[in-house]
Amino acid sequence: MGEQEQVVSEPEESLPARVVAILGMHRSGTSCLTGSLQASGLFLGDCHTWNKHNEKGNRENQKFVDLHDAILAENGGAWDSPPGHVAWKDEHRAWAMNLLRAHAGEANFGFKDPRALLVIDGWKALYPKIEFIGIYRHPNAVAKSLEKRNYRSREEWLELWYAYNSVLYKLYKQHPFPILCFDDDEAVLDDKINRVAKQIGLASPRADEKFYTSELRHNDASGEEPLPWKIRRLYRKLKKAEF
């Protein structure tokens, strides 16, 4: 989704020691994964803790969302209309660097915004040590959730699922990282999240701090039409890559 970005150098002491980007398509469990990692010690800074689509908040830092929206708009796109080519301008790199500097010294800093997948090359150039954790969901469940917004067809939402998850899988093939599935049963997903947290040096949350419950998942993949072949194929690839 982008071109080769120029790598930016910055004194390490002016940046977080670790930056983790939680990646995934909209309505695919990124909020639950991020909230769970936050409960394990991942610092998110100022993030949303409630909105009408997520009872516990989408855990997005609005400053990162604004940056990503600006980059997409500059390239003639938007979150629901991915541009074919994405380039960061100097002002975007400076903006992003200031966001990281604002969290200098944090041992474990993370951000989550599905749009990040569409602009990810710029982040890789800006902070080469950036780490990824991904999550995906059955295409029919995502389309069903997004159809509630009523301005696009199921077929269009499926195409958007494909656009986002193609980038996720491409990143994984370049350098494997944990990818979870939001369709897993609650206990299975809990176990996987805890193992991912441990793998990146975070603690397991106390039982009373548990973020995810199955009540946060409102749609499933049942009772839907068959998927187009390219989407079925990508879904199978993600299943094989699953953590």
C-alpha positions in Angstrom: 0.0 0.0 0.0 2.9 2.4 -0.3 6.3 3.2 -1.7 9.8 2.7 -0.1 10.1 5.4 2.6 13.3 7.1 3.6 14.5 5.7 6.9 14.6 8.4 9.6 17.2 8.4 12.3 16.5 9.7 15.8 18.4 9.4 19.2 16.9 6.4 20.9 16.5 8.2 24.3 14.0 10.6 22.7 11.7 7.8 21.7 9.8 5.0 23.4 12.0 1.9 24.0 9.4 -0.2 22.3 6.6 0.6 19.9 3.9 -2.0 19.2 1.3 -1.4 16.5 -1.9 -3.5 16.8 -3.0 -4.2 13.2 -6.3 -5.4 11.7 -9.3 -4.5 9.7 -12.1 -2.5 11.2 -14.6 -4.5 13.3 -12.1 -7.4 13.6 -11.3 -7.4 17.3 -8.5 -4.8 17.3 -10.1 -3.0 20.2 -10.4 -6.1 22.3 -6.9 -7.1 21.6 -5.6 -3.7 22.4 -7.6 -3.3 25.5 -6.3 -6.7 26.7 -2.7 -5.8 26.1 -3.3 -2.4 27.8 -4.5 -4.4 30.9 -1.2 -6.3 30.6 0.9 -3.2 30.7 1.1 -1.8 27.2 0.9 2.0 27.5 -1.4 3.6 25.0 -1.4 7.2 26.1 -4.6 9.1 25.7 -7.1 6.7 24.1 -10.8 6.4 23.6 -12.5 4.4 26.3 -16.0 4.6 24.9 -17.9 5.0 21.7 -21.2 3.9 20.2 -19.6 1.0 18.3 -17.4 -0.3 21.2 -18.8 -0.4 24.8 -15.3 -0.3 26.2 -13.9 2.1 23.6 -11.9 1.4 20.6 -8.6 2.2 22.5 -7.5 4.5 19.7 -5.3 7.6 20.3 -7.1 10.2 18.3 -3.8 12.0 17.4 -2.7 8.8 15.6 -6.1 8.5 13.8 -5.9 12.2 12.7 -2.4 11.6 11.3 -3.5 8.5 9.4 -6.6 10.3 8.0 -4.4 13.2 6.8 -2.0 10.9 5.0 -4.8 9.0 3.4 -6.5 12.2 2.3 -3.3 13.6 0.9 -3.1 10.5 -1.2 -6.7 10.7 -2.4 -8.2 8.1 -0.2 -9.8 7.4 3.2 -10.3 4.5 5.6 -13.1 3.1 3.4 -11.4 4.0 0.1 -7.8 2.8 0.3 -5.5 4.6 -2.2 -3.5 2.5 -4.6 -0.3 4.4 -3.7 0.6 6.0 -0.3 3.5 8.4 0.3 4.3 10.3 3.5 5.3 13.9 3.2 7.9 15.5 5.4 5.1 17.1 7.5 3.6 13.6 8.1 7.0 12.3 9.3 7.5 15.2 11.6 3.9 14.8 13.0 4.5 11.1 13.6 7.9 11.7 15.2 6.4 14.2 17.6 3.8 11.6 18.6 6.5 9.2 19.4 8.6 11.8 21.2 5.6 12.6 23.4 6.0 9.1 24.9 9.8 9.1 25.2 11.0 6.8 27.9 8.0 4.5 27.8 9.2 0.9 28.1 6.2 -0.5 26.2 4.2 2.0 24.0 1.6 0.9 21.6 -1.0 2.3 19.3 -4.0 0.9 17.5 -5.8 2.2 14.4 -6.9 0.0 11.5 -5.9 2.8 9.1 -2.3 2.1 10.1 -2.3 -0.9 7.8 -2.9 1.5 4.8 0.1 3.7 5.8 2.4 1.2 7.4 5.4 1.7 5.2 5.9 5.2 6.7 5.9 3.8 10.2 8.4 1.1 9.3 10.8 3.7 7.9 10.2 6.1 10.8 10.8 3.5 13.6 12.5 0.4 12.0 12.2 -1.5 15.3 8.4 -1.3 15.3 6.7 -4.5 16.3 3.4 -5.8 15.0 0.6 -7.9 16.5 -2.3 -8.7 14.2 -5.9 -9.9 14.4 -8.4 -10.9 11.8 -12.0 -12.0 11.7 -14.2 -14.0 9.2 -15.1 -11.8 6.2 -18.8 -12.4 6.6 -18.8 -11.3 10.3 -16.9 -8.1 9.4 -19.2 -7.3 6.5 -22.3 -8.0 8.7 -21.0 -5.5 11.3 -20.1 -2.8 8.7 -23.4 -3.2 6.8 -25.1 -1.7 9.9 -23.7 1.6 8.7 -26.0 1.2 5.7 -24.1 3.0 3.0 -22.4 0.2 1.2 -23.2 -3.3 0.1 -21.9 -6.6 1.5 -19.7 -7.0 -1.6 -18.1 -3.6 -1.1 -17.3 -4.3 2.5 -15.9 -7.7 1.6 -13.6 -5.9 -0.9 -12.5 -3.6 1.9 -11.8 -6.7 4.1 -9.6 -8.0 1.3 -7.7 -4.7 1.0 -6.8 -4.5 4.6 -6.0 -8.1 5.2 -3.9 -8.4 2.1 -1.5 -5.9 3.7 -1.7 -7.7 7.0 -0.7 -11.0 5.4 2.0 -9.4 3.3 3.6 -7.9 6.4 3.4 -11.2 8.1 5.2 -12.9 5.2 7.9 -10.3 5.2 8.6 -10.8 8.9 6.3 -13.2 10.9 4.5 -11.8 14.0 1.6 -13.0 16.1 -1.8 -13.0 14.3 -4.9 -13.9 16.3 -8.4 -14.7 15.2 -11.3 -12.9 16.8 -13.7 -15.7 15.9 -12.0 -18.0 18.5 -13.9 -18.9 21.6 -13.4 -16.6 24.5 -11.2 -19.0 26.5 -9.0 -19.8 23.5 -8.6 -16.1 22.6 -7.8 -15.2 26.2 -5.1 -17.8 26.3 -3.6 -16.6 23.0 -3.6 -13.0 24.1 -1.9 -13.9 27.4 0.8 -15.9 25.5 1.4 -12.9 23.1 1.6 -10.6 26.1 4.2 -12.8 27.7 6.1 -13.1 24.5 6.6 -9.4 24.3 7.4 -9.1 28.0 4.1 -8.0 29.4 2.4 -9.4 32.5 -0.9 -11.3 32.5 -3.7 -9.1 33.7 -5.5 -9.8 37.0 -8.9 -11.5 36.6 -10.7 -8.3 37.7 -8.8 -6.4 35.0 -9.8 -8.7 32.1 -10.9 -6.6 29.1 -12.4 -9.1 26.7 -15.6 -10.9 27.1 -17.7 -12.6 24.4 -20.4 -10.1 24.9 -18.2 -7.6 23.0 -18.6 -9.7 19.8 -22.0 -9.0 18.2 -21.8 -10.7 14.8 -20.7 -14.0 13.5 -20.2 -15.6 10.0 -23.3 -17.8 10.1 -26.0 -17.7 7.5 -24.2 -15.8 4.8 -23.6 -16.3 1.1 -20.4 -18.0 -0.1 -17.3 -15.8 -0.3 -15.6 -14.8 -3.6 -12.6 -17.1 -4.3 -9.8 -14.6 -3.7 -11.3 -13.8 -0.2 -11.7 -17.4 0.6 -8.0 -18.0 -0.3 -6.8 -15.1 1.8 -8.9 -16.2 4.7 -7.3 -19.7 4.5 -3.8 -18.1 4.4 -4.5 -16.1 7.5 -5.8 -19.3 9.2 -2.6 -21.0 8.5 -0.6 -18.0 9.8 -2.6 -17.9 13.0 -0.7 -17.7 16.3 
